[in-house]
Amino acid sequence: MEVWVASDFPEDQIPNVKRAIKFWNSIANVKLIFKGKTSYTSDEMFYKQGCYWNINLPVKGIVVLEYPQSCGIVRNERGNAFVPAGYTLQGRTEELVYVGIVEGERDLTTYIHEFGHAIGLKHPFEFGEPDTGDNPVYSIMQYTYRVIGARSDVEVAQYLYGQPTDNYPMEIYEYNTADNYMHSRTYRGVCVFGGVYPFNAYVVEGDCTLKPTMDESQTCWEVYEGSSENCTIEVSDSKGETVRYTVAKLVTPFEPLPPSEGSSQGSSGSGGGGGCNTGSYEMAIAGLLAFLGKVIRRRIRRKSI
C-alpha cells in the first residue's frame, strides 16, 4: 500500500513516517511503500473549522498530514487514523486512510500507533485487554504501557498479513524516555527498524547489558551501563543481516540524560528532563516540572490518540 505525506508536512518528521513504515513491514508482510508528497496541503485535506476530514479529494493509499493543536485539544488527541465510509483495510490499492498527526507532535510511538490503526489494528482495551493495573497488556496500540515491538502486536500483525518476506535495510534508533509522556520511568535504549523479524541483539564491545523493553519488546532493548563509557550493539535479523550501533556516554539506569547528551539520531527523548543529581537549582526545578508534566499527561492519556 502506498504512503504519501501532505505537501507541507514537516521535513524533520518524514523520518518518523519512514520508521513507522519500516516497523510494520519488518514484523509482518504489510508492504507499505513510501512514495513522497502529495499535491495537497494538510489544510486541503483537513478542515480546521469544525475539525473534520475532506473525503472528496482524489487521493489513495495512506496519506499523512498535520492537523491543528486546537483540534487535538478539543478531542484530546495526539494523532488520529480516519478511514472514510465505503473503504476497507488490508491490501486494496484503491483504499484511503488519513493518518493525522497533531501539529508539533514529535513522539515516534504516535506515528507507529496511528499506522497500526491504518493497517487494521485496534486498541487492545477494546477487546477487554487491560492497559492499566498490575497485569496490563503491553502494546504500541495501547494508551498506556505502550511498547514498540510488543509480542501482542507482532502476533496480531502476522495474523492479518502473514510472516514478513521482504528485507528492508536495518536502522538502529536510539531513544531516551526522559521526555516521553507515556513512560513513568526513564531509561536509555535502542530499537531496530527494517530487517525481517525475529531479531537478536548482542553486546559486542563494552561493559553494558541489554534487556527487552519492559521485558516485552521484540524489537527494542534497554541499555544499562557497566564500567565503560561506550557500548557497541549488534542486531541480527532472521535472514542473517546485521547492523552495529555504538551507544556513547551511558548513564545510570532510570535517570534522565542531561540535555547536552541527547541522541544524535533524532530521538524523541533527546535532551532529557534534567535530573536533580547535578546539584543545580535550575536542574532540580526542571526535573520537578518534567515530573509534574508526566503526572498530568498520564492522567489524560487514556483518552488521547
N, C-alpha and C positions, 0 to 999 in steps of 0.2 A: 504494500500500500504506500502511495506517495505521501510525503510530508512536506508541507510548504509553510513559510512564515510570512506574515504581513510585510508589505514593502517598507514599513517604518519600524519593524521590530528591532529592538536594540541589538547592535552587533555584538556587544560583550556578553549577551545571553544566548547567542546561537550555539556556543559550545555546550551549554546545558541541554539544549534541544537535541544535539547530536549524541550526548552521553545518554540521555533517556532512550533514544533510539537504539544505541548500542546495547544498553542494558537488556531491553526486552528481546532484541534479536539474538543475544548471546545465551539466554536461558530457555528459549523456545523458538519454534520455527515460524516466527512472526513475519519477518521480511518487510520491515519498514525501510523506506528509501528516502533519504533527504534530497529534495530537489532544488531548494533555494527559495527565493522570494516571489510572491505573487505580485500582480499588478495592482492589488487593492491594499489600502491602508487599514489599520485597525479601526479607525473611525467609520470607514465604509462598511465594515463587517459587524461592528458592534455600536449600537446607538447609545450615546451617553445619556440622553434624555430618556428616562424610563428603564435603562439598563437591560436591553434585550438584543437578541441576535438578529442579524439580517440574513434571512434564508432565501432571498431572491437573487443572490449573485450566482453566476455560473462557475462555482469553484467545486473541486472534487478532492477527495483524499482527506488527510488530517491537516487542518490549517491552524497554525499557532498565531495568536495575536495578544496584544496587551489591552486590558480594559481599565478604566479609571479606578483609583483607590476609593472614590466615593461609592462606586457600585459594590466594591468589595466590602466596604464598611456596612452598607445597607444590608447586604446579605451575609455578612460575617464570613467572607471567603478570602482565600489567598489564590485560588485558581478554580477553574470550572471546566468540565468537559460536557459539551452540548451536542446531542445527536438529534437533528430535526426529525419530525414525524415523517414516516414513509421511508426512512433509511434504516439499514441494519448494519451490524458489525461483522467482522471476521471475513476478510479476504475479498470482498467485492470491489472492483475498480471504480464503480460509479458511486460508492458511498461518500458521505460527507460527515466529518466530525470537526467541530470547532473546539480547540483547546485554548482557553483563555487564561492568561496569567495576569494577576493584578499588577498594575503599574508599580515598578520598584521592587517587586519580589525577586529575590536572588537565590533562594534556597533550592538546591538541586533536587531534593526529595519532592518538592512540589511538582516539578516537571515530570519526574518518574511516576508519581501518583496519578497525575492527570492523563498521562499517556497510558497508564494502566486502565483507566476508565475508557479511553479511546479505543482500546483493543478488546474491550468487553468485560473487564474485571469490575466487581463491585466491592463495597466496603464489607469486610468480614462480619462486622456487628449487625449488618442487615440480615444475616443468617444465624444470629444468636451467638456468634463467637465473640467473647468479651474483649474490649480494648482497654479495660481498667481492671483493678483488683489485683489479687495475688497471682492469678494464673491467666494472664492475658494472652491472646493470640497475636504473635508478632507478625507484622505485615507492612509493606510500603503503602498498602491501601487502607490502613487504619488512620484514625486521627491522632491517637496516642500510641506509644510503643512502636513507632514507625521504624522499620529496619530495611535497608536496601539488601535485597537478595535473600529474604526470609524463605524458609523451606515451603511455607504455605503458598507463597507467590509462585515459586518455581513449579510446584505441583499443579496449581490451577492453570498457569500459562501453558504448561505442557499438555494438560488435559484438553485445552481448547485448540492448541495449534500443533502439538506433537513435539518431538525432540528437535533441538536445533540442528541444522545441517550445514549452514554456511559459516565460514570462518572470517570474522572481521578483525582488522588489526587491533591488538590489545593496547589499552591505555591504562596507566595507573593514576588514580586520582587521590590526592592527599587531602584529608579534612581534619578539622578540629571543631568539636561541638560546643566550644565555649559560648558562641553567639547563636547557637541553633535553638530555635524556640521549642522544639519537640523533645529535647533531652533534659532530664532532670539532673544529669551529672555531665562532667566534661571528660573527654579523652581525645587522644590523637589516633588517627587510623588511616587506612588506605582501602580503596575499592578498585576492582578491576572492571573495566568496560570493554566490550568486544570479546574476541575469542569464542570458544564453544564450551558451554557448561558440561560437566562439573570442573571446578578449579581446585588447585592445591597451592598453598603459599608456604614458603620456607625462608628462614633467615640464612643467608649465605655469607654474610660478613657483619661483624659487630656483635656486641653482647646485648641482645634485646630479645623480647619474647612476643609472640603473636597469639591472639585468641579471636575466634569469630565474634563479630559484634553482637552483644547481648547473648553470647553463646548460641546464636541462632543463624546468623547470616551465612550464606554460601558463597558470597562474592566480596565481602568486606571483612577486614580484620583490625582489631585494636592493636596498637603497638605500644609496648611498655619498655622503658629504658633499663639498661644494665649499667656497666661501668664505662662503656664507650659512648662518644658523642654521636656517632653516625651508625645507621643500621641499614644494610642493603638487603632487600627482599626480592626473591624471585617467585613469580607466579607462573604456573603452567596450566594449560587447558587440556581438554580431553583428546585433542589431536596432536599433542606434543609441542605446541607452540609455547614459547616462554618470553617473559619480559621481566626486566630488572628495574628496581627503583630504590634510590637511597633517601631515607628519611633523616634529615640532619637535625642536630641540636634537640634531641628528645628531652621531654620534660617529665616531671614527676607525675605518675598516674593520677587522674581525677583533678588536675589543676589546669586552669586555662593557660594558653600560650600568651606571653607578653605581646603587645601589638607589633613590636619590631620583628617578631619571629613568625609571622603568619606565613601560610603556604604560598609558594610562588606559582601554584598550579591553578589559581582561580578558585580556591576552595571557599565554600560558603562560610567556613569558620575562620578564615584568616583574620588576624588582628584581634585576638581573644577579648574576653570580657574584663580582664585585669584582676589578678589575684591579690589578696592582702599580704602575701608573703614578701612583697617588695619593701615593706616598711614605709611606703609613701602614702601620705594622707590622700592625695589625689587618686592613687590607685585603689585605695580602700573604698573611697566613695564610688568610683567607677564599678568596683566589684559588687557593692551593695545595690547600685542601680541595676546592674545586669541581673542580679539575683531577683530583685523585685519584678523586673520585666518578665523574667521566666515564669514567676508565680502567676502573674496576671495572664500571660499568654496561655499557660496550661489550663487556666480556668475557662478560657473561651474557645480553646482549640477544638473541642468536641464538635462544635458547630461549624468549624472552618473547613474550607476546601470541600 
